[in-house]
Amino acid sequence: MNQLCRDFGIEYPVFAFSHCRDVVAAVSRGGGMGVLGVVAMSPEEIDIELTWLEEHCGGAPFGVDVVMPAKTVDREQGLGDSASVIEDLTALIPPGHREFAERLMEKHGVPRSDGSEPYRFGHGHGAPGLTAAYGKAQLEAVFTHRNTFLVSALGAPPKEVIDRAHAEGARVGAMVGKPEHALKSLGDGVDVYICQSYEAAAHTGEIGSMVLVPDVVDVVGDVPVLAAGGIGSGRQMAAAMALGAQGVWTGSIWLTTRESSTDPRVVQHMLTMKSTDTVRSRSQTGKPNRQIRTAWTEAWDGPESPGNLPMPLQQILYSEYTDRARRAGKYELVGGPVGQVVSRMNKVRSAGDVLLEIIEEYVATMERMSETYRSLG
C-alpha cells in the first residue's frame, strides 16, 4: 500500500474505468477503485446508477468519470438548454454527411429506417455528455451523491468544478495526453493526473506511455500520477510504477469480463483481435479516439469521406447509424473504444479474478526484478 492508496482508502492502486456498474462495484469491493463512466447517461440514469453503487460497494470508495469538453458545437452556437440541445444539434448535421452514412448502410445491407423505432440519442445510446449543456446537467446529478473521485476525461475540469468537488469531499483527476496539459492546470488543485497514452482506448494523444508517464511525473512535482494505456497485467503495472506512476488506470481489460455490459458479439470479436485491429480515428466522436477498426472507421477515414464532423455532431451521427447496423446484425460496422491491450484480452474472466491476477503478477514481477538487481550487485 502506497500513499495514493492511503489517500483514497483502497488496498491496491488499480483504478478501473467502466460504463458498467457491476464492474465498478466488483473492483471496489476487491480493493481497487472502480470508476463509473457516465457520458452516455441521463441525469436520471446517473442517479439510479450511483444509488445502486452506494448500496453494492460494501462501503468501499468509487469514482465517477465525466467528459466536460472545453470546445463543443453547442457551446459555440449558444445552445444551453439540455432538454433540447440534442435535437438542435441533430439539425446541424449536413445532408451530405447523412447521405454518405446512408450509402454505407446500403452497401452493407442495413435497411433504411421506417420511422417506427425513432433513434433517441442519450436514452441508453450515444454519449450526450459530449455536449456542454448536457454535461453540466450530468455533473449536477453526480454532485447529489457520495463519490470519492471525480475524473475529467478530456483534460482538467474548470477551476470552479474542482473547488466544488473538493467542497463535496471528492478528489479530482484529470486525463492528460502531454505534459503541457498538466502544466496548464497545475495550480488549480487537481489531485491526480492520469497519463492517457497513445496505446489507450478512447480519446488519446500521440505520445506512448514509456515517454508520457515520466514526462508528466517530472513536471507535476508531488501530485500523484496514474499511468493509462496498454495496462492489463501485473507486468505492465510494474513497468508503469517503475516510470514513476503511483498507480494505474485501466479500462479495456474490463470490457471482456463476465460482469461487463459489452455486447456479447463485440466481446467475441475482441477475444480474437490483435493490437493492429484498433485504430485512432475521429469517426466516432469527432476527436482522435482509439477504437475497433470497422467498416465505419475505414469509410469515414477514407478518400471518399465528406470528413468527420466536430464533437458532438459526429457522435450523434455515429450513434444513430451504428445503432441501426447493430439491430440489423451487421457487426462489421459496429465497434467501440478499445486499446491496443486488446491483443492480451483472450478469455472471459470475472472482474475480481482480473484484479487479483494483476496484483499477483505485479508482486511476482517486483520480486523477480529485486532478485535480478541483487544478482547484478
N, C-alpha and C positions, 0 to 999 in steps of 0.2 A: 504494500500500500504506500503510495507516494502522497505528496502534499495535495495534488489535484484530487485524489480520492478522498482525502480527509475534508477538503473544502466542500465537496459535493455529497459526502456521506455515502459513498459507494465503496465496494470492495475491490473492483478491478477498473482500470482506466480504459474501458472499452465502451464507446458510445455507439449506439445502434440506431440509425435513422430508418424509419419505415412509415409507410402510409397505413399500415395495419396495426390496430390497437393490440391484437393478440401477440404480435412480435414484440412490441414495446413493453408490454406487461411481463412477458417471459424473460426478457433480458434484464429488466429492472429487478424482478424477483430473484434472478440468478446472480445478482451482484454487480452488474454493469449499469449503464444508464440508457434506457430506451428513450428515443426522441420521436414524437409523432409528427409527421408531415401533414399539414392541414390545407395545402394550397388548393385542393380540389373540393373542399368542404364549404358548405354554407355556414353562417354563424350558428344556426340551429343545430346542424350536424356536429360542429365543434363542441357545443355544449353537451350533447349526448355522449360523444367520444371521451371527452375529458372527465365527465362524471363517471363513466364506466372505468376509466383508468384509476381514478381516485378510489374506486371500490375494489379493484382487482390487482393492484400493485402491491398489496400487503403492507402498505405504509412506506414502501421504497420510493425514492425520488424518480421523477421522469421529466422529460423536457418537451418543448413544442418548437417546431420549425416552421417559420413563416417566410414569405418571399420579399415583400416590401420593395419592389423595383423602383429605382430612383427615376427612371425615364420610361414612360409608357404613353401610348397614343391617347388614352383617355385623359391623362393629366395635361398633355399638350393641347387637347381640344376643349379643356374645361368641363369635362363630363364628370361631375362629382356625385351623382345620385346612384348609390349601389343598387337600388331597385330597378333602374332602367339602363344601367351602363352597358350590360351585355348586349341588349337589343340595339342600343345606339351604336356600339362598336361593330356589331354584325353588319349593320347597314353601310359601314365604311369599306367593307371588303370589295375590291374592284371586280366587276363582272368577268374580266379576263382571267382572274385567278380561279374563280368558280368554274369557268368553262374548262380550264386546264385540269382541275381536280375531277370534273365530271368525265372528261375524256379518259383520264387514268382509271376511274372506276369502271367505265365501259370496257376498257382494254382487258381488265381482269374479271369481267363477268359479274360486277356488282350492279344489281338493278337500281334504277332510279327510284328515289323516294316518292311514294304516292301520297304523302302527307298524312297518312293515318297514324304514324308514330312520329310526331314532330320532335326534333332533337332539341333538348333543353340544356344548353351549356351551363354547368355549375350545379346541376341537380344530379349528383353522383357521377358526372362525367366532366372531362375538361379540367381546367385549372383557373377558376375565377379569381384566385388570389394573385394572378399575374396582372390584374388591373389595380390601379392605385385606390380607386373608390371601394372596391370590394375588399381589398387587402386591409383597409382601415377598419371595416366592419368586422373582419375576421379577428383582427388584433383586439378589438373591444371584447369580443367573445372570449378570447384567450385570457384576458385580464380578470375575468369574473371567476377564474378557477385558480387553484393552487398549482403551480409548477415551479420546478427548481431551476430550469434552464430555458431561456428564450433565445432561439437561434435565428439569425437573419441569413437566408440562403443566398442573397446577392449583395455581399459586402456588409459593412456596418450599418445598423439602423440609424435613423436620425437621433440626435442627442436627446431630444425630449422623450423618445421611446426608451432609450437606455435609462434615463433618470426615473421614468415611471416604473420600469421593470425592477430597478433597484429598490424603489419605494415599496413595491409589492413583495420584496424578499427574493426575487429571482436574479440569478446571474445571467449575463448576456454574452452570447457567442456570435462571431462574425466570420462568414466564409470569405476567404481571400485567395486570389489566384496569382498574385505577385506581391512582393514586399511593399511596393508603393501603396497598395490598397490598405495595408495595415498601418503604414505611417500616417495616412490621411486621418485616421480615427484614433490615433494613439492616445491623445489626451482627452477623449470623450468618455472614457470609463468602460470600454469593452473589457470583459473579464477573461475571455478565452478567444484566441484566434484559431480558426480551422483552415488549414492549408489545403485547398482543393486543387489537386494536381491534374495534369493533362490526362492521366490514366483513368480518372474518376468518371462516374456516371453523372448524367445531367449537366448542369451549367459548369463549364470548366474553363480554365485559362490555357496557356500554351507552354507552361513550364512543368517538367517532370518532377516527381517527388524528391529524387535524390538531390536536386538543386533547390527546389522551392522551400522545403522544410528548413534546412539550415539557414537559408537566406532570411526567412521570416523570423526564425528564432533569434538571429543576430540583431535584428532591428527593433524587436519589441521588448527587449530587456527582461524584466521579471514576469511579464504577462505569460501565462501558460499557452502552449501551442498544442493542438491536436493535428496529427497527420491524417489526411484523407486522400483516397485514391489508390487503388491496387492493393488494398489490405483485406485479406480474408483468412489469414492464418497466423499462427504464433511466430513463425519465422519472419513474416512481413512486419508484424508488430515489433519484434525485436529490432529490426532494421530501422523502423521509424523512431524508436526510442534512442537508438544509437545516434541518430541525426539531431537529437535534441528535443524531440517531442516529449510531452509528459503523458500523452495518451493517444488513442487512435479513434478516428471517426469512420465507421463502417456503414455501408448501405447495400450495395449489390448482393453481398453474401446472404442477406436475409430474404431475398426475393424467391429463393427456391426452398425455403423452409416449410415444414408442414403447416405452421401457423399462418403463413403468408396468404394474402388475398389475391395474389397474382393469378391471372387467367391460366388455368391448367395447360392449355395448348401453348401458351407463351413459355411456361415453365419447362415443358418438354423440349422446346426449341433451345432454351438457354442451356439445358443439360448437355447439349451436343455442340455448343458454339465454341469457336476459337476467339482469341483476343481480336483478331483482324476482322471478325464478323460484327464488330461495333464500328461506329463512325461518328465523328464530331460534326454535327450538321445543324443548320438553322431551320430545318424543315419542320420541326415540331413546334418550337416556341418563338422563333424569330431571333433567338440568341444562340451562340455556339453551345451545343448540348449533345453529350455523348449518349448514344442510343443504339438499339439494334439496327443493323443495316437491313433495309427493306426495299420493296419496290417503290414505296412512297419516298424514302430518302433519296434513292437513285434518281427518280424522276425530277424532284424539286431541286436537286443539286446538279442536274444535267443541263446540256446546252439548249434544250427547248423550253426550259422553265421560264415563266414570267418573272422569276425572282421571289425570294422569300419576303414576306411582309414583316413589318416591325412588331414587337411584342405589344399587346397580346393578340393582334389580328391573326397572325399565323397559327397561334394555338387554337383559336376559335375555329378556323378553317380545318386544321388537322383533326381536331376532336370530332367535328361533325362528320367528316368523310371517313375517317378510320373507324368510327362507331358503326357506320353503315357496312363497311368491309367486314367488321367483326361479326355483325349479325348475319351477314351473307356467308360466313365461313371462309372468307378469302384472307387467310392469315399471312399470306406473303406481303400484304400491305400493313399488317398490324405489328407494331413494335413497342417501343417504350424505352426509358432510360436504363442503361446498364453499363458498368465499367469494364475495362479490359480484364479485370479479375474473373470475368465470366468463364474464362478457359479453365478455371480451377473449381467451378461450381458444377460438379458432375454427378451429384446424387442428392436426393431429398433427405433432409435430416430435421430434427426438431431444433428450434431456436436455442433451447437450453443446451443441447449437445454441441451445437456450433460454438457457443460461448465457451463451454468447458474445454473443447478441443483447442480453441485459440489460446486459452490460458495455459493449458498443459504443455502445448508445444512451445509457447513463449518461455516458460520456466526451463524446459529441457534445452532450448536453444541458448539461453543465458548461461546455463551450467556448462554446456559444450564450449561456448566461447571463453568462459573462465578457464576451463582446462587447457584450451589452446593457448591462451595468454600465459598461463603458468609454464607450459612446455617451452614457450619461447624464451622465458627467463632463465 
